[in-house]
Amino acid sequence: MRDEVRSIPSQTSPPVDVECLNTHEHQLHLVPRLIDFTCNACGTQGNRNPYFCLPCNFMIHRECIDLPRVININRHDHRISYTPRLGHGEWKCRVFRKKVEGFYGAYSCSKCATFAVHARCATRTGVWDMVEREGTPEEEEIVMKNRYDDHPLFWSYMNVDEKYWCEACETKLDPKGGFYTCKDCGLILHISCVFRDFSYIMPGCGLFIDRGSVTGSNEEVEGP
């Protein structure tokens, strides 16, 4: 009876062997012990139960094995993709502005050669919309931009339960319903506040955004 009890695995025990092509091409094996290591997938430290690929000398956190391959984040105009290593270069995370080591996994943009984000930063709640985009076509983003404005407004949404505040009307904004944002300034606006009543605004004229109001003008805007 005692031997039978020992042979019953714990329901909370992690799998001994894992295959996941998202982050590594070979089968990974659990190392069930306290051990300090650097995760090759995200570049951060761990101290217990890594998964290991002996031929590649590759170690990874359990939670990093299933990192998504292609995602949208609210800090960039294009989709970004997971890469096992960025390679040589001076890389800086575009979410938290810290150095990204090029020899660990991270996210990069195929259209913007210098864009990089730490794997953990890119997949944080409130940054990533929690949707895996691999295999689905990339849609053109909806952009609001005055021809003389340096900061366009991008349509975005986030599938999170957090509440945000519209900078124009200063009321709550549900990110699940979509909104416009400036990725340079962090400005967030209701769609209804952006399109309040500007049908009379002629092309080449101004759209002015200020805290508490969004106003239009038919006076021509001079370039810099």
PyMOL commands that set and color helices and strands:
alter all, ss='L'
color gray80, all
select helices_A, chain A and resi 2-6+62-64+119-122+175-177+191-194
alter helices_A, ss='H'
color red, helices_A
select strands_A, chain A and resi 17-18+28-30+34-38+45-48+51-53+58-60+70-71+80-83+91-92+99-100+106-108+116-118+143-144+153-156+164-165+172-173+179-181+188-189+205-210+213-220
alter strands_A, ss='S'
color yellow, strands_A
deselect
rebuild
show_as cartoon
